[in-house]
């Protein structure tokens, strides 16, 4: 990204001039010399950048990627989350699964040794960090995986295979996660992250009610007070820790993982969830714009969870989607009619990949699978392709279909009587 | 109703014109006063006398009443009015320091929503319901229960959604044919929300009478005129095997299975396999001339 390029060229210039001066004094044939012992890099994508733990270059366009903490989600996003971009998670209704994804992201940062910045208006960041899931390591992972896989197995599959007997020799499951040199890790939701790992990690917390002074005189400004404070805090951390290359980092370069929880909720002081015609409706969009500028010029990646189901003005959701890079929407089945629908009984909700960025690219990296569902097993969060069985009911005949199409149910009441009627449109 | 009592935090009592909730609020207030908790009441909609009516003197002596009804804007400059208006009163409630479990009843949240900006009210409610002692370490959180009476018809979906997302428990009052029903949606922080329905009635002395009335299923039944479909009924092939058929299938030797009998049969040179013969029957069109057809080509 831009950060890598500027750091690279800056260092290269200094190196070249120093080498040229040294060479002139040595009476060598050429004044161009190698800079010196260069750290070995994994591939040619980022030639001058020393490889940072927990990152890898994308195989498609050479972007530096970090893992989101969930290898299934990494695969859907094209290998991972690009450094310098924003991952926006549209929360499900009761904020159960989106907080899981948030924790996976932070846990991945702890395992890889990245610096964390956690911002929340509802929970203390220290409490959030205490509840991170424990990583699944080599020795007990295979046991856990087999336990999860074997449970739904039917008895017939335990018989020795008669026709395809050669497949019995194949191992049942890929061996799970390995040490921290791997890109994505698996986590065990039933256990907490060990305290020593959390204490060894470096993190900054921003808890908005603490920063809120009781007698604040709000200046008429386009950004709400909470957002201004958060942006200043992020900017300070980036500048002081040198993630944007401003202070020469003596130690090895690292990634800053920023996590912002419940952005846009009334607890941040923003009223887009409360009214449709709000006073400062551009506050959130301006925040995202400034945040993206901060991220693009530093080695950081950000995850934001937003309660978009509460936002009253739908135009704001569209603007927010455009201003974020990667947008993933979660829709849980709790409380909806789909909870009892036998078609969805294996899953807990749907996951929609709403947007994937085109970074230095002309084409998208979209997977061809559009119907994805997620399931929260006892220890793992899995994303699978949604398989709906064929509709074999008696009423699937052209002449007399009583069930209105699913799309007509989704139409609002102001879309005309015809579309919402009981009769199915017959083509 | 025990789920309402078990977890602290914000409890929203959503009532409507047909099914009013103030009597349920007073029943909860009476229950916590009888449990020995401290009870603070922020009264905005009805006067103090009207609120205290129906409670006996022991309960009345336990209630700490903050009156915003009589003089909400502090016009009379008398000493009885609360400083800072509604927001000041809420913040003062946040700052109380007595130990022990506390119940705070807000009568009503609708009045506060109409007089305060929604975001400020949400922030104040969050601060109120999540109180922990300012001392360091990991202190055991004193359970603070905030009961808020909310009139559903007065507010649009925006404020209702915002308050619902903050609340740990939501009790929606409805009813059928004279019987009051409470739909309780309980959302613990890390667990799935649970939903239950309870019939109840309030006795004249504001005690709560829970009844085992007709429990309505919270999930809709499948449509009766669409029978559940068995996909294997009209197939042209047979998916089920009888017992004899299954035994025959199990005992069948598959062609590519290299069993020991087949191995012996291949290894043992049988009499029929001594020579390899080709059996050919000439067709009508076959030319059986033994001469070489290329002889006359002069090649």
Interface residues (C-beta under 8 A of the other chain):
Chain A: X94 X95 X96 X121 X122 X131 X162 X163 X165 X209 X212 X214 X265 X266 X267 X268 X269 X270 X271 X273 X274 X275 X276 X307 X309 X310 X312 X334 X335 X337 X339 X340 X389 X390 X392 X393 X394 X395 X402 X403
Chain B: X91 X117 X118 X119 X122 X123 X126 X127 X156 X157 X158 X159 X161 X162 X165 X166 X187 X190 X192 X193 X195 X219 X220 X222 X225 X226 X227 X229 X231 X254 X257
